[in-house]
Amino acid sequence: MFTDTELPDGTWANILAVAERAARAVNVVVVAPVVDTRFYVETIQAGAFDFIVPPLNAADLAHVVRCAGDNVLSRRAAQRRPAQSA
């Protein structure tokens, strides 16, 4: 899932909260208008999968989508595995 930092009816943090409550793992990529290191750290610490700043070329965008997809598939597989007893 991609979200902009500026939304007319909410915030990127609202989107992260919805994703965290989802029944299945969801990755959120935050799209920002400018590079901002502090904001990058804030979004990643809040649970965003990645933070990108346009313009992106097709190869870079494909890489972000592929990595997010691979990660979420791994997380979903882990959710399906029964918990192992210690």
PyMOL commands that place a pseudoatom at each C-alpha (Angstrom):
pseudoatom trace, name=CA, resn=MET, resi=1, chain=A, elem=C, hetatm=0, pos=[0.000, 0.000, 0.000]
pseudoatom trace, name=CA, resn=PHE, resi=2, chain=A, elem=C, hetatm=0, pos=[1.288, 3.474, -0.863]
pseudoatom trace, name=CA, resn=THR, resi=3, chain=A, elem=C, hetatm=0, pos=[0.276, 6.613, 1.000]
pseudoatom trace, name=CA, resn=ASP, resi=4, chain=A, elem=C, hetatm=0, pos=[1.171, 10.225, 0.496]
pseudoatom trace, name=CA, resn=THR, resi=5, chain=A, elem=C, hetatm=0, pos=[2.272, 12.317, 3.442]
pseudoatom trace, name=CA, resn=GLU, resi=6, chain=A, elem=C, hetatm=0, pos=[-0.426, 14.888, 2.670]
pseudoatom trace, name=CA, resn=LEU, resi=7, chain=A, elem=C, hetatm=0, pos=[-3.960, 13.479, 2.631]
pseudoatom trace, name=CA, resn=PRO, resi=8, chain=A, elem=C, hetatm=0, pos=[-7.186, 15.503, 2.526]
pseudoatom trace, name=CA, resn=ASP, resi=9, chain=A, elem=C, hetatm=0, pos=[-8.923, 13.369, 5.151]
pseudoatom trace, name=CA, resn=GLY, resi=10, chain=A, elem=C, hetatm=0, pos=[-6.198, 11.930, 7.373]
pseudoatom trace, name=CA, resn=THR, resi=11, chain=A, elem=C, hetatm=0, pos=[-2.499, 11.325, 7.746]
pseudoatom trace, name=CA, resn=TRP, resi=12, chain=A, elem=C, hetatm=0, pos=[0.061, 8.754, 6.759]
pseudoatom trace, name=CA, resn=ALA, resi=13, chain=A, elem=C, hetatm=0, pos=[0.038, 7.684, 10.423]
pseudoatom trace, name=CA, resn=ASN, resi=14, chain=A, elem=C, hetatm=0, pos=[-3.696, 6.888, 10.134]
pseudoatom trace, name=CA, resn=ILE, resi=15, chain=A, elem=C, hetatm=0, pos=[-2.908, 4.618, 7.189]
pseudoatom trace, name=CA, resn=LEU, resi=16, chain=A, elem=C, hetatm=0, pos=[-0.193, 2.837, 9.200]
pseudoatom trace, name=CA, resn=ALA, resi=17, chain=A, elem=C, hetatm=0, pos=[-2.659, 2.311, 12.051]
pseudoatom trace, name=CA, resn=VAL, resi=18, chain=A, elem=C, hetatm=0, pos=[-5.205, 0.748, 9.687]
pseudoatom trace, name=CA, resn=ALA, resi=19, chain=A, elem=C, hetatm=0, pos=[-2.515, -1.513, 8.194]
pseudoatom trace, name=CA, resn=GLU, resi=20, chain=A, elem=C, hetatm=0, pos=[-1.410, -2.645, 11.658]
pseudoatom trace, name=CA, resn=ARG, resi=21, chain=A, elem=C, hetatm=0, pos=[-4.986, -3.672, 12.509]
pseudoatom trace, name=CA, resn=ALA, resi=22, chain=A, elem=C, hetatm=0, pos=[-5.438, -5.641, 9.278]
pseudoatom trace, name=CA, resn=ALA, resi=23, chain=A, elem=C, hetatm=0, pos=[-6.108, -9.353, 9.652]
pseudoatom trace, name=CA, resn=ARG, resi=24, chain=A, elem=C, hetatm=0, pos=[-3.221, -10.086, 7.276]
pseudoatom trace, name=CA, resn=ALA, resi=25, chain=A, elem=C, hetatm=0, pos=[0.179, -8.416, 7.068]
pseudoatom trace, name=CA, resn=VAL, resi=26, chain=A, elem=C, hetatm=0, pos=[0.232, -5.252, 4.939]
pseudoatom trace, name=CA, resn=ASN, resi=27, chain=A, elem=C, hetatm=0, pos=[3.263, -3.128, 4.062]
pseudoatom trace, name=CA, resn=VAL, resi=28, chain=A, elem=C, hetatm=0, pos=[2.923, 0.633, 3.751]
pseudoatom trace, name=CA, resn=VAL, resi=29, chain=A, elem=C, hetatm=0, pos=[5.252, 2.781, 1.654]
pseudoatom trace, name=CA, resn=VAL, resi=30, chain=A, elem=C, hetatm=0, pos=[5.136, 6.489, 2.516]
pseudoatom trace, name=CA, resn=VAL, resi=31, chain=A, elem=C, hetatm=0, pos=[5.560, 8.868, -0.432]
pseudoatom trace, name=CA, resn=ALA, resi=32, chain=A, elem=C, hetatm=0, pos=[6.969, 12.266, 0.537]
pseudoatom trace, name=CA, resn=PRO, resi=33, chain=A, elem=C, hetatm=0, pos=[7.394, 15.421, -1.562]
pseudoatom trace, name=CA, resn=VAL, resi=34, chain=A, elem=C, hetatm=0, pos=[10.935, 16.123, -0.300]
pseudoatom trace, name=CA, resn=VAL, resi=35, chain=A, elem=C, hetatm=0, pos=[13.834, 14.304, 1.321]
pseudoatom trace, name=CA, resn=ASP, resi=36, chain=A, elem=C, hetatm=0, pos=[13.639, 14.743, 5.099]
pseudoatom trace, name=CA, resn=THR, resi=37, chain=A, elem=C, hetatm=0, pos=[15.860, 12.488, 7.198]
pseudoatom trace, name=CA, resn=ARG, resi=38, chain=A, elem=C, hetatm=0, pos=[14.009, 13.089, 10.458]
pseudoatom trace, name=CA, resn=PHE, resi=39, chain=A, elem=C, hetatm=0, pos=[10.664, 12.385, 8.819]
pseudoatom trace, name=CA, resn=TYR, resi=40, chain=A, elem=C, hetatm=0, pos=[12.130, 9.257, 7.194]
pseudoatom trace, name=CA, resn=VAL, resi=41, chain=A, elem=C, hetatm=0, pos=[13.226, 7.963, 10.602]
pseudoatom trace, name=CA, resn=GLU, resi=42, chain=A, elem=C, hetatm=0, pos=[9.832, 8.834, 12.094]
pseudoatom trace, name=CA, resn=THR, resi=43, chain=A, elem=C, hetatm=0, pos=[7.905, 6.906, 9.439]
pseudoatom trace, name=CA, resn=ILE, resi=44, chain=A, elem=C, hetatm=0, pos=[10.136, 3.830, 9.622]
pseudoatom trace, name=CA, resn=GLN, resi=45, chain=A, elem=C, hetatm=0, pos=[9.995, 3.782, 13.425]
pseudoatom trace, name=CA, resn=ALA, resi=46, chain=A, elem=C, hetatm=0, pos=[6.202, 4.085, 13.191]
pseudoatom trace, name=CA, resn=GLY, resi=47, chain=A, elem=C, hetatm=0, pos=[6.068, 0.929, 11.058]
pseudoatom trace, name=CA, resn=ALA, resi=48, chain=A, elem=C, hetatm=0, pos=[6.308, 2.040, 7.431]
pseudoatom trace, name=CA, resn=PHE, resi=49, chain=A, elem=C, hetatm=0, pos=[8.046, -0.463, 5.163]
pseudoatom trace, name=CA, resn=ASP, resi=50, chain=A, elem=C, hetatm=0, pos=[9.754, 2.248, 3.129]
pseudoatom trace, name=CA, resn=PHE, resi=51, chain=A, elem=C, hetatm=0, pos=[9.859, 5.982, 2.484]
pseudoatom trace, name=CA, resn=ILE, resi=52, chain=A, elem=C, hetatm=0, pos=[10.252, 7.232, -1.075]
pseudoatom trace, name=CA, resn=VAL, resi=53, chain=A, elem=C, hetatm=0, pos=[10.527, 10.611, -2.767]
pseudoatom trace, name=CA, resn=PRO, resi=54, chain=A, elem=C, hetatm=0, pos=[9.455, 11.080, -6.401]
pseudoatom trace, name=CA, resn=PRO, resi=55, chain=A, elem=C, hetatm=0, pos=[10.422, 11.136, -9.093]
pseudoatom trace, name=CA, resn=LEU, resi=56, chain=A, elem=C, hetatm=0, pos=[11.330, 7.464, -9.210]
pseudoatom trace, name=CA, resn=ASN, resi=57, chain=A, elem=C, hetatm=0, pos=[12.336, 5.669, -12.347]
pseudoatom trace, name=CA, resn=ALA, resi=58, chain=A, elem=C, hetatm=0, pos=[10.464, 2.498, -13.255]
pseudoatom trace, name=CA, resn=ALA, resi=59, chain=A, elem=C, hetatm=0, pos=[13.280, 0.196, -12.102]
pseudoatom trace, name=CA, resn=ASP, resi=60, chain=A, elem=C, hetatm=0, pos=[13.483, 1.803, -8.653]
pseudoatom trace, name=CA, resn=LEU, resi=61, chain=A, elem=C, hetatm=0, pos=[9.716, 1.678, -8.191]
pseudoatom trace, name=CA, resn=ALA, resi=62, chain=A, elem=C, hetatm=0, pos=[9.637, -1.961, -9.318]
pseudoatom trace, name=CA, resn=HIS, resi=63, chain=A, elem=C, hetatm=0, pos=[12.353, -2.745, -6.763]
pseudoatom trace, name=CA, resn=VAL, resi=64, chain=A, elem=C, hetatm=0, pos=[10.351, -1.149, -3.926]
pseudoatom trace, name=CA, resn=VAL, resi=65, chain=A, elem=C, hetatm=0, pos=[7.202, -3.035, -4.949]
pseudoatom trace, name=CA, resn=ARG, resi=66, chain=A, elem=C, hetatm=0, pos=[9.085, -6.340, -5.290]
pseudoatom trace, name=CA, resn=CYS, resi=67, chain=A, elem=C, hetatm=0, pos=[10.776, -5.970, -1.879]
pseudoatom trace, name=CA, resn=ALA, resi=68, chain=A, elem=C, hetatm=0, pos=[7.519, -4.990, -0.178]
pseudoatom trace, name=CA, resn=GLY, resi=69, chain=A, elem=C, hetatm=0, pos=[5.730, -7.913, -1.816]
pseudoatom trace, name=CA, resn=ASP, resi=70, chain=A, elem=C, hetatm=0, pos=[8.415, -10.429, -0.855]
pseudoatom trace, name=CA, resn=ASN, resi=71, chain=A, elem=C, hetatm=0, pos=[8.433, -9.121, 2.713]
pseudoatom trace, name=CA, resn=VAL, resi=72, chain=A, elem=C, hetatm=0, pos=[4.669, -9.248, 3.148]
pseudoatom trace, name=CA, resn=LEU, resi=73, chain=A, elem=C, hetatm=0, pos=[4.493, -12.782, 1.720]
pseudoatom trace, name=CA, resn=SER, resi=74, chain=A, elem=C, hetatm=0, pos=[7.120, -13.899, 4.257]
pseudoatom trace, name=CA, resn=ARG, resi=75, chain=A, elem=C, hetatm=0, pos=[5.243, -12.198, 7.085]
pseudoatom trace, name=CA, resn=ARG, resi=76, chain=A, elem=C, hetatm=0, pos=[1.950, -13.787, 6.036]
pseudoatom trace, name=CA, resn=ALA, resi=77, chain=A, elem=C, hetatm=0, pos=[3.577, -17.229, 5.851]
pseudoatom trace, name=CA, resn=ALA, resi=78, chain=A, elem=C, hetatm=0, pos=[4.908, -16.714, 9.384]
pseudoatom trace, name=CA, resn=GLN, resi=79, chain=A, elem=C, hetatm=0, pos=[1.402, -15.745, 10.557]
pseudoatom trace, name=CA, resn=ARG, resi=80, chain=A, elem=C, hetatm=0, pos=[0.043, -19.045, 9.183]
pseudoatom trace, name=CA, resn=ARG, resi=81, chain=A, elem=C, hetatm=0, pos=[2.636, -21.199, 10.985]
pseudoatom trace, name=CA, resn=PRO, resi=82, chain=A, elem=C, hetatm=0, pos=[1.497, -22.530, 14.331]
pseudoatom trace, name=CA, resn=ALA, resi=83, chain=A, elem=C, hetatm=0, pos=[3.379, -21.095, 17.278]
pseudoatom trace, name=CA, resn=GLN, resi=84, chain=A, elem=C, hetatm=0, pos=[6.175, -23.386, 18.400]
pseudoatom trace, name=CA, resn=SER, resi=85, chain=A, elem=C, hetatm=0, pos=[6.269, -24.194, 22.076]
pseudoatom trace, name=CA, resn=ALA, resi=86, chain=A, elem=C, hetatm=0, pos=[9.432, -23.274, 23.937]
for i in range(1, 86): cmd.bond("trace and resi %d" % i, "trace and resi %d" % (i + 1))
show_as sticks, trace
zoom trace
